[in-house]
Amino acid sequence: MTHTTTAAKFHPGRIVATPGALEAIRASGQNPETFLAAHLDGYWGGDLCDEDRLLNDEALSDGSRILSAYRTLRGERIWVITEAVGDDGRRASTTLLLASEY
C-alpha cells in the first residue's frame, strides 16, 4: 500500500491496536502508522465496497463510525475503525485490528 500523507480529515481519539494486528503488520515489514495515516487521510482502502466508502464520506460530516479495510504486504486483512462521535461531540477511539478479530 502506497499513500502520501496529507492533513487528517478527522481526529482519531485514542489510538489502540490488537496484538494480532500489530504482529501481522510487523511480520509484513510495515508499520501501524502507515495504515493509520491512510485512514485519517480518507483513503479507505482497496477492500471496501462503494457503499461503505460513501458511508465513510458521510461520516466525516455526520460523525458516524468510519471503517477502512487494507491488506498487508503478506495479504492479511487489516481494519481500522474509528468509533462514532460521542455525546461530547468527539470521537473516542480508533482501533487497528485483523478483520478476523471483529
Buried (B, 14 or more C-beta within 10 A) or exposed (E): BEBEEEEEBBEBBEBEBBEBBBEBBEEBEBEBEBBBBBBBBBBBBEBBEEEBBEBBEEBEEEBBEBBBBBBBEEEBBBBBBBBEBEEEEEBEEBBBBBBEEE
